[in-house]
Amino acid sequence: MTLQVTVTASGRMSLPADIRKRLGLAQGGAVYVDETDDGIVLRTAAQAVERAQALAKQFTGGNPEASVDAFLARRRDESGE
């Protein structure tokens, strides 16, 4: 779906109400802006986290030993904490 929104001289724009509602932003909230070669991508916080998790999984192969929690547990074991 492609929609046209207007950006004001001060840089503000409004997302249509039905989109805000579907994305859980009906009461307002943060969105993250990514500038790509193709243009601009807006993501909710949940979408940004999901994307980061997918990227991490891609680079770790889903190996649970590659997680931050596993790393910290190993460091605690090594330090005797």
C-alpha positions in Angstrom: 0.0 0.0 0.0 1.4 3.4 -1.0 -0.1 6.6 0.6 0.9 10.2 0.1 1.4 12.2 3.2 2.5 15.8 3.4 5.6 16.9 5.2 5.2 20.5 6.6 7.9 23.1 6.4 8.8 22.3 10.0 9.3 18.6 9.0 6.1 17.2 10.6 3.9 14.6 8.9 0.8 12.7 9.9 0.3 9.0 9.5 -3.3 8.1 8.7 -5.4 6.9 11.6 -6.0 3.5 10.2 -2.3 2.8 9.8 -1.6 4.1 13.3 -4.3 1.8 14.7 -3.0 -1.3 12.9 0.6 -0.6 14.1 -0.5 0.0 17.7 0.2 3.7 17.5 -3.3 4.9 18.0 -2.3 6.7 21.3 1.0 7.9 19.8 4.4 6.4 20.1 7.9 6.2 18.6 8.8 5.2 15.1 12.2 4.6 13.8 13.3 6.0 10.5 15.8 4.1 8.3 17.1 5.7 5.2 17.9 3.2 2.5 19.0 3.3 -1.1 15.3 2.9 -2.1 14.0 5.6 0.2 12.7 5.9 3.8 11.4 3.0 5.9 9.4 3.7 9.1 9.3 1.0 11.8 7.6 0.7 15.1 9.8 -0.2 18.1 8.4 -3.8 18.0 9.2 -4.0 14.3 12.7 -2.6 14.9 13.4 -5.2 17.6 12.1 -8.0 15.4 14.3 -6.9 12.6 17.4 -6.7 14.8 16.6 -10.2 16.2 16.3 -11.6 12.6 19.7 -10.0 11.7 21.3 -11.4 14.8 19.9 -14.9 14.0 21.2 -14.6 10.5 24.8 -13.9 11.7 24.8 -16.4 14.6 23.0 -19.2 12.7 20.5 -19.4 15.6 23.3 -20.8 17.8 22.1 -20.2 21.4 25.8 -20.1 22.5 26.2 -17.0 20.4 23.7 -15.0 22.5 24.6 -12.1 24.8 23.1 -14.0 27.7 25.4 -17.0 26.9 28.4 -14.7 26.6 27.7 -13.1 29.9 27.2 -16.4 31.6 30.6 -17.7 30.3 32.3 -14.5 31.5 30.7 -14.9 35.0 31.9 -18.6 35.1 35.4 -17.6 34.0 35.6 -14.8 36.6 34.2 -17.0 39.4 31.3 -14.7 40.2 
